[in-house]
Protein backbone atom coordinates (compact mmCIF):
# COMPACT_ATOMS: atom_id res chain seq x y z
CA UNK A 1 0.00 0.00 0.00
CA UNK A 2 3.00 2.33 0.31
CA UNK A 3 2.88 2.59 -3.48
CA UNK A 4 -0.35 4.57 -3.10
CA UNK A 5 0.92 6.84 -0.34
CA UNK A 6 0.97 10.58 -1.02
CA UNK A 7 2.67 11.45 2.26
CA UNK A 8 4.82 14.53 1.79
CA UNK A 9 3.08 15.47 -1.47
CA UNK A 10 0.95 18.53 -2.19
CA UNK A 11 -1.94 18.61 -4.63
CA UNK A 12 -4.05 21.29 -6.28
CA UNK A 13 -7.50 20.28 -7.55
CA UNK A 14 -9.49 22.80 -9.56
CA UNK A 15 -13.25 22.39 -9.44
CA UNK A 16 -12.61 20.82 -6.05
CA UNK A 17 -15.61 21.98 -4.06
CA UNK A 18 -18.04 19.35 -5.29
CA UNK A 19 -18.54 16.25 -7.39
CA UNK A 20 -15.53 14.46 -8.82
CA UNK A 21 -13.06 17.14 -7.77
CA UNK A 22 -14.10 16.95 -4.16
CA UNK A 23 -13.97 13.15 -4.22
CA UNK A 24 -10.44 13.20 -5.66
CA UNK A 25 -9.33 15.74 -3.07
CA UNK A 26 -10.64 13.57 -0.25
CA UNK A 27 -8.92 10.52 -1.73
CA UNK A 28 -5.60 12.36 -1.92
CA UNK A 29 -5.99 13.65 1.64
CA UNK A 30 -6.72 10.14 2.90
CA UNK A 31 -3.50 9.04 1.18
CA UNK A 32 -1.56 11.66 3.14
CA UNK A 33 -1.35 14.61 0.75
CA UNK A 34 -1.84 18.24 1.66
CA UNK A 35 -4.40 19.67 -0.75
CA UNK A 36 -5.63 22.95 -2.14
CA UNK A 37 -9.07 23.03 -3.71
CA UNK A 38 -10.42 25.76 -5.93
CA UNK A 39 -13.73 26.83 -7.42
CA UNK A 40 -15.63 30.09 -7.84
CA UNK A 41 -17.69 29.88 -4.64
CA UNK A 42 -16.00 30.68 -1.32
CA UNK A 43 -18.95 29.29 0.63
CA UNK A 44 -18.84 25.97 -1.22
CA UNK A 45 -15.08 25.78 -0.76
CA UNK A 46 -15.22 26.37 2.99
CA UNK A 47 -17.77 23.58 3.43
CA UNK A 48 -15.91 21.20 1.13
CA UNK A 49 -12.54 21.84 2.78
CA UNK A 50 -13.98 20.95 6.18
CA UNK A 51 -15.41 17.68 4.81
CA UNK A 52 -12.23 16.77 2.93
CA UNK A 53 -10.02 17.24 5.97
CA UNK A 54 -12.37 15.72 8.55
CA UNK A 55 -10.52 13.26 10.78
CA UNK A 56 -7.26 13.57 8.84
CA UNK A 57 -3.90 15.02 9.84
CA UNK A 58 -3.28 16.94 6.62
CA UNK A 59 -3.62 20.53 5.46
CA UNK A 60 -6.64 21.39 3.36
CA UNK A 61 -6.59 24.89 1.90
CA UNK A 62 -9.07 26.58 -0.42
CA UNK A 63 -8.75 29.44 -2.90
CA UNK A 64 -11.64 30.98 -4.81
CA UNK A 65 -10.86 31.60 -8.48
CA UNK A 66 -12.70 31.98 -11.78
CA UNK A 67 -10.97 29.79 -14.36
CA UNK A 68 -12.33 31.91 -17.21
CA UNK A 69 -10.14 34.81 -16.00
CA UNK A 70 -6.49 34.28 -16.97
CA UNK A 71 -5.23 36.62 -14.24
CA UNK A 72 -7.10 34.64 -11.59
CA UNK A 73 -5.69 31.39 -12.97
CA UNK A 74 -2.13 32.63 -12.49
CA UNK A 75 -2.97 34.03 -9.07
CA UNK A 76 -4.40 30.64 -8.08
CA UNK A 77 -1.23 28.82 -9.09
CA UNK A 78 0.99 31.32 -7.27
CA UNK A 79 -1.14 31.31 -4.12
CA UNK A 80 -1.33 27.52 -4.00
CA UNK A 81 2.48 27.29 -4.09
CA UNK A 82 2.74 29.97 -1.44
CA UNK A 83 0.28 28.19 0.84
CA UNK A 84 1.78 24.70 0.64
CA UNK A 85 5.35 25.46 -0.43
CA UNK A 86 5.06 23.38 -3.62
CA UNK A 87 2.53 21.64 -5.83
CA UNK A 88 3.48 18.10 -6.84
CA UNK A 89 0.14 17.03 -8.27
CA UNK A 90 -2.13 19.17 -10.44
CA UNK A 91 -5.65 17.96 -11.21
CA UNK A 92 -7.23 20.14 -13.89
CA UNK A 93 -10.83 19.27 -13.13
CA UNK A 94 -12.81 22.53 -13.43
CA UNK A 95 -15.13 22.62 -16.41
CA UNK A 96 -18.36 24.00 -17.84
CA UNK A 97 -20.80 22.66 -20.42
CA UNK A 98 -23.27 24.69 -22.50
CA UNK A 99 -25.03 22.36 -24.97
CA UNK A 100 -25.97 24.10 -28.22
CA UNK A 101 -26.51 23.07 -31.85
CA UNK A 102 -23.46 23.85 -33.98
CA UNK A 103 -25.27 26.59 -35.92
CA UNK A 104 -26.36 28.36 -32.73
CA UNK A 105 -23.03 28.55 -30.89
CA UNK A 106 -22.07 32.16 -30.27
CA UNK A 107 -18.48 33.37 -30.14
CA UNK A 108 -19.02 34.28 -26.48
CA UNK A 109 -20.13 30.77 -25.50
CA UNK A 110 -17.37 29.12 -27.53
CA UNK A 111 -14.65 31.37 -26.14
CA UNK A 112 -15.70 31.01 -22.50
CA UNK A 113 -16.02 27.22 -22.72
CA UNK A 114 -12.65 26.85 -24.42
CA UNK A 115 -11.07 29.17 -21.87
CA UNK A 116 -12.33 27.15 -18.88
CA UNK A 117 -12.27 23.61 -20.28
CA UNK A 118 -8.97 23.80 -22.19
CA UNK A 119 -6.92 26.99 -22.02
CA UNK A 120 -7.00 27.33 -18.23
CA UNK A 121 -5.79 23.73 -17.96
CA UNK A 122 -2.81 24.53 -20.18
CA UNK A 123 -2.10 27.68 -18.20
CA UNK A 124 -2.18 25.90 -14.84
CA UNK A 125 0.29 23.32 -16.12
CA UNK A 126 2.48 26.06 -17.57
CA UNK A 127 2.68 27.82 -14.21
CA UNK A 128 3.31 24.72 -12.07
CA UNK A 129 5.51 22.52 -14.28
CA UNK A 130 8.73 24.50 -13.64
CA UNK A 131 8.67 23.54 -9.95
CA UNK A 132 7.96 19.91 -10.82
CA UNK A 133 10.89 19.89 -13.24
CA UNK A 134 13.21 21.22 -10.56
CA UNK A 135 12.12 18.49 -8.14
CA UNK A 136 12.21 15.78 -10.85
CA UNK A 137 8.74 14.58 -9.85
CA UNK A 138 5.25 15.62 -10.78
CA UNK A 139 1.80 14.51 -11.82
CA UNK A 140 -0.53 16.23 -14.29
CA UNK A 141 -4.06 14.82 -14.35
CA UNK A 142 -6.64 16.25 -16.70
CA UNK A 143 -10.32 15.44 -16.27
CA UNK A 144 -11.43 14.72 -19.81
CA UNK A 145 -14.57 12.65 -20.46
CA UNK A 146 -15.89 9.74 -22.46
CA UNK A 147 -17.21 12.59 -24.62
CA UNK A 148 -13.58 13.34 -25.46
CA UNK A 149 -13.50 9.93 -27.14
CA UNK A 150 -16.94 10.06 -28.76
CA UNK A 151 -19.65 12.58 -29.46
CA UNK A 152 -23.06 13.51 -28.12
CA UNK A 153 -25.84 15.62 -29.58
CA UNK A 154 -25.31 19.37 -29.08
CA UNK A 155 -22.11 18.90 -27.05
CA UNK A 156 -19.95 20.46 -29.75
CA UNK A 157 -17.79 22.71 -27.60
CA UNK A 158 -17.53 20.29 -24.69
CA UNK A 159 -16.54 17.32 -26.86
CA UNK A 160 -13.96 19.41 -28.70
CA UNK A 161 -12.33 20.61 -25.48
CA UNK A 162 -12.32 17.21 -23.80
CA UNK A 163 -10.75 15.62 -26.89
CA UNK A 164 -8.13 18.38 -26.94
CA UNK A 165 -7.19 17.61 -23.32
CA UNK A 166 -6.27 14.08 -24.35
CA UNK A 167 -3.96 15.44 -27.02
CA UNK A 168 -2.49 17.92 -24.56
CA UNK A 169 -1.78 15.20 -22.01
CA UNK A 170 -0.04 13.04 -24.60
CA UNK A 171 2.18 15.92 -25.70
CA UNK A 172 2.91 16.77 -22.03
CA UNK A 173 3.89 13.16 -21.39
CA UNK A 174 6.48 13.14 -24.17
CA UNK A 175 7.95 16.47 -23.16
CA UNK A 176 8.01 16.00 -19.40
CA UNK A 177 8.81 12.31 -19.02
CA UNK A 178 12.57 12.96 -18.78
CA UNK A 179 11.88 15.08 -15.71
CA UNK A 180 9.97 12.37 -13.86
CA UNK A 181 6.62 13.99 -14.58
CA UNK A 182 3.66 11.98 -15.84
CA UNK A 183 0.62 13.40 -17.64
CA UNK A 184 -2.65 11.56 -18.07
CA UNK A 185 -6.36 12.04 -18.57
CA UNK A 186 -9.23 10.56 -16.65
CA UNK A 187 -12.26 10.03 -18.87
CA UNK A 188 -15.30 9.65 -16.62
CA UNK A 189 -18.56 8.29 -17.93
CA UNK A 190 -21.93 8.74 -16.20
CA UNK A 191 -21.29 9.93 -12.64
CA UNK A 192 -23.86 11.33 -10.23
CA UNK A 193 -22.61 14.92 -10.21
CA UNK A 194 -24.38 18.25 -10.57
CA UNK A 195 -23.56 18.83 -14.25
CA UNK A 196 -25.29 15.81 -15.84
CA UNK A 197 -28.10 15.86 -13.31
CA UNK A 198 -28.97 19.41 -14.40
CA UNK A 199 -28.51 18.90 -18.13
CA UNK A 200 -30.18 15.53 -18.71
CA UNK A 201 -33.83 14.57 -18.76
CA UNK A 202 -35.01 11.62 -16.68
CA UNK A 203 -35.24 9.57 -19.86
CA UNK A 204 -31.64 10.37 -20.79
CA UNK A 205 -30.46 9.53 -17.28
CA UNK A 206 -32.06 6.11 -17.61
CA UNK A 207 -30.49 5.61 -21.05
CA UNK A 208 -27.03 6.25 -19.62
CA UNK A 209 -27.68 3.86 -16.75
CA UNK A 210 -28.89 1.17 -19.15
CA UNK A 211 -25.77 1.51 -21.33
CA UNK A 212 -23.36 0.73 -18.50
CA UNK A 213 -22.25 -2.83 -17.81
CA UNK A 214 -22.97 -2.26 -14.12
CA UNK A 215 -26.47 -0.92 -14.72
CA UNK A 216 -26.03 2.25 -12.71
CA UNK A 217 -24.45 5.68 -12.51
CA UNK A 218 -21.08 6.02 -10.81
CA UNK A 219 -20.71 7.56 -7.37
CA UNK A 220 -18.21 10.44 -7.12
CA UNK A 221 -16.07 8.50 -4.61
CA UNK A 222 -15.50 5.87 -7.30
CA UNK A 223 -13.21 8.25 -9.20
CA UNK A 224 -10.84 8.55 -6.22
CA UNK A 225 -9.13 5.19 -6.82
CA UNK A 226 -8.21 5.80 -10.47
CA UNK A 227 -7.06 9.33 -9.59
CA UNK A 228 -4.90 8.03 -6.75
CA UNK A 229 -3.32 5.48 -9.08
CA UNK A 230 -2.26 8.24 -11.47
CA UNK A 231 -1.14 10.57 -8.67
CA UNK A 232 0.99 8.10 -6.73
CA UNK A 233 4.05 5.95 -7.33
CA UNK A 234 1.68 3.07 -8.07
CA UNK A 235 1.13 4.68 -11.47
CA UNK A 236 4.69 5.86 -12.08
CA UNK A 237 4.90 3.99 -15.43
CA UNK A 238 1.55 5.26 -16.72
CA UNK A 239 1.79 8.39 -18.83
CA UNK A 240 0.19 9.79 -21.96
CA UNK A 241 -2.94 7.74 -21.35
CA UNK A 242 -6.66 8.38 -21.32
CA UNK A 243 -8.05 6.18 -18.55
CA UNK A 244 -11.76 5.49 -19.08
CA UNK A 245 -13.83 5.18 -15.90
CA UNK A 246 -17.33 4.62 -17.18
CA UNK A 247 -18.88 1.53 -15.59
CA UNK A 248 -18.56 -0.28 -18.90
CA UNK A 249 -20.26 2.18 -21.26
CA UNK A 250 -17.59 1.68 -23.92
CA UNK A 251 -17.86 -2.08 -23.57
CA UNK A 252 -21.37 -1.76 -24.99
CA UNK A 253 -20.83 -1.27 -28.73
CA UNK A 254 -24.42 -1.95 -29.82
Secondary structure, 3 states (H helix, E strand, C coil): CHHHCCCCCEEEEECCCCHHHHHHHHHHHHCCCEEEEEECCHHHHHHHHHHHHCCCCCCEEEEECCCCCHHHHHHHHHHHHHHHCCCCEEEECCCCCCCECHHHCCHHHHHHHHHHHHHHHHHHHHHHHHHHHHHCCEEEEEECCHHHCCCCCCEHHHHHHHHHHHHHHHHHHHHHHHHCEEEEEEEECCECCHHHHHHCCHHHHHHHHHHCCCCCCECHHHHHHHHHHHHCHHHCCCCCCEEEECCCCCCCCC
